Amino acid sequence: MTEPPCLAIFCSSTLGDEPAFADAARAIVRGCAARNASIVYGGAKVGLMGVVGDEAIASGVHVTGVITHGLVAREVAHGGLDRSHVVDTMHERKTRMAEIATAFVALPGAIGTMEEIFEQWTWRWLGLHEKPIAFLDTDGYWSPLLDALAGMERRGIVRAAHRAIPIVERDPEALLDRIVGTR
C-alpha cells in the first residue's frame, strides 16, 4: 500500500498586501484535505505559514512543521500541529522537509521561499529526486521571476529543460490535479 501524498509548502512568514495570497493558501490546504494529502511546512504561526497551519488544523489535514530552535525561541512556532520537528539549522529544516515530502509547492514568498523551491528544483535537475516542483502563481505573483528565467534562457544561460521542470498554475485545484491527482 502506498502512503498518501505529502506536499511541502514553501511560503511567506508575512501575509503580504493582497488577500488573494491567504485565500490561495487556504484553498491549497482544503484541496489537500479533499485528496487525502498531508502537508509539511516551516512550522510557523505567522504570515502565510500561519494560514497554512491554521487551515490544515481546521480542515483535518495531517500537518507537520519543521522549525529551527532559533525560530522557536522567537516564539513563532505553531503550537497546534499534528507533528513538529525542531532542528538546529535551516539546512536541516529543508533536508527534513525534503525527506517527508512527495512534492514541493511555492506559494507567494520572499527570498527564503525562493531559496527553498530553487534548491528542490536544482536537486530534481541533478537527479537527486523525481518529486514534482510547482509554483502557485496567485495573481501572477511568480510571473516576473519566471519571465526573468525565460530571458535567461533566451540569452543561452538557462536551459529549456531546466525551465520545463516546474509546474506553474494560477488555480490551486488545477495545480493539485497535476501533482497529486483529482479528488
C-alpha atoms as one frame of an Amber mdcrd trajectory, in Angstrom:
protein
   0.000   0.000   0.000   1.384   3.422  -0.919   1.385   6.265   1.524  -0.769
   9.312   0.789   0.986  12.233  -0.873   2.629  14.903   1.269   3.120  18.418
  -0.065   5.986  20.541   1.187   4.589  24.043   1.113   7.077  26.899   0.975
   5.595  30.349   1.639   5.995  33.699   3.325   6.224  34.408   7.028   4.240
  37.574   6.275   0.761  37.928   4.793   1.585  40.359   2.017  -0.814  43.073
   0.976  -3.245  41.024  -1.115  -5.997  38.915   0.488  -5.724  36.578  -2.532
  -2.474  35.189  -1.093  -4.104  33.942   2.127  -7.150  32.771   0.164  -4.894
  30.689  -2.106  -3.061  29.217   0.907  -6.379  28.151   2.424  -7.564  26.758
  -0.930  -4.470  24.612  -1.429  -4.859  23.167   2.068  -8.570  22.435   1.519
  -7.622  20.786  -1.774  -5.157  18.594   0.126  -7.957  17.626   2.511 -10.154
  16.579  -0.420  -7.322  14.424  -1.814  -6.204  12.874   1.483  -2.818  14.569
   1.142  -0.779  15.712   4.127   1.375  18.827   4.444   4.841  19.611   5.711
   5.808  23.261   6.051   8.072  25.573   8.009   6.105  25.185  11.245   5.470
  28.865  11.972   2.283  30.521  13.180   2.928  33.810  11.358   2.130  35.071
   7.876   1.084  32.705   5.118   2.779  29.903   7.037   0.345  30.521   9.886
  -2.558  30.454   7.429  -1.353  27.061   6.136  -1.042  25.650   9.667  -4.381
  27.034  10.848  -6.263  25.846   7.763  -4.692  22.399   7.947  -5.894  22.024
  11.524  -9.363  23.353  10.636  -9.627  21.082   7.573  -8.366  17.932   9.263
  -5.215  17.713   7.140  -2.292  15.953   8.822   0.279  18.729   9.142   3.923
  18.525  10.128   6.008  21.564  10.954   9.776  21.695  10.716  11.288  24.674
  12.510  14.637  25.672  13.963  15.412  26.137  17.654  16.130  29.796  16.876
  12.634  30.362  15.495  11.084  28.534  18.425  12.992  30.924  20.726  11.435
  33.849  18.835   8.024  32.374  19.701   6.873  31.892  16.106   6.323  28.106
  16.285   2.759  26.944  15.641   1.501  25.073  18.689  -1.375  23.061  17.255
   0.259  20.892  14.595  -0.027  17.109  14.405   3.730  16.787  14.450   6.657
  19.167  14.904  10.341  18.642  14.287  12.704  21.146  15.904  16.121  21.192
  14.239  19.319  23.168  14.654  19.813  24.753  11.231  17.875  25.920   8.204
  19.727  23.333   6.144  18.468  20.572   8.454  14.983  22.080   8.185  14.995
  21.880   4.381  16.510  18.404   4.380  13.870  17.065   6.793  11.078  18.613
   4.747  12.533  17.069   1.578  12.647  13.645   3.232   8.980  13.859   4.221
   7.555  15.447   1.063   6.412  13.773  -2.128   6.049  17.145  -3.934   7.071
  20.779  -3.430   4.846  23.836  -3.864   5.827  27.501  -3.670   3.093  29.896
  -2.607   3.856  33.625  -2.548   7.028  34.192  -0.583  10.283  36.095  -0.438
  13.937  35.125  -0.673  13.616  32.198   1.744  10.781  30.703  -0.285  12.742
  31.202  -3.488  15.820  29.574  -1.980  13.779  26.583  -0.810  11.981  25.934
  -4.101  15.105  26.596  -6.184  17.077  24.088  -4.131  14.460  21.405  -4.772
  14.332  22.398  -8.445  18.128  22.024  -8.632  18.056  18.689  -6.816  15.431
  17.479  -9.295  17.584  18.585 -12.243  20.584  16.802 -10.734  18.560  13.606
 -10.346  18.603  13.598  -6.549  14.821  13.116  -6.589  11.946  12.869  -9.072
   9.365  14.734  -6.990   7.154  17.367  -8.628   8.106  21.033  -8.223   5.314
  23.613  -8.528   4.608  27.321  -8.304   1.126  28.507  -7.359   1.145  31.726
  -9.372  -1.545  33.512  -7.364  -2.457  36.813  -9.019   0.633  36.435 -11.234
   2.929  36.621  -8.193   5.642  34.382  -9.669   5.272  35.621 -13.276   8.071
  38.247 -13.098  10.515  35.653 -11.752   9.508  33.083 -14.359   9.736  35.749
 -17.084  13.276  36.561 -15.899  14.206  32.892 -16.243  12.763  32.888 -19.770
  15.021  35.867 -20.530  17.997  33.951 -19.144  17.084  31.067 -21.443  16.957
  33.425 -24.450  20.478  34.552 -23.521  21.755  30.987 -23.527  22.390  30.519
 -19.804  19.298  28.704 -18.521  18.381  25.576 -20.449  14.873  24.974 -21.746
  14.931  21.607 -19.969  15.533  23.377 -16.630  12.620  25.736 -17.187  10.351
  22.851 -18.166  10.645  21.133 -14.777   8.262  23.140 -12.577   4.518  23.039
 -12.867   3.029  26.529 -12.869  -0.660  27.088 -12.230  -2.739  30.030 -11.061
  -5.558  27.862  -9.740  -4.926  25.741  -6.613  -7.209  22.923  -7.797  -5.507
  22.732 -11.208  -2.105  22.615  -9.501  -3.198  19.841  -7.145  -4.742  17.868
 -10.013  -1.362  17.894 -11.716   0.814  16.932  -8.743  -1.473  14.842  -6.533
  -4.353  13.804  -8.776  -8.017  14.574  -8.893 -10.371  14.157  -5.981
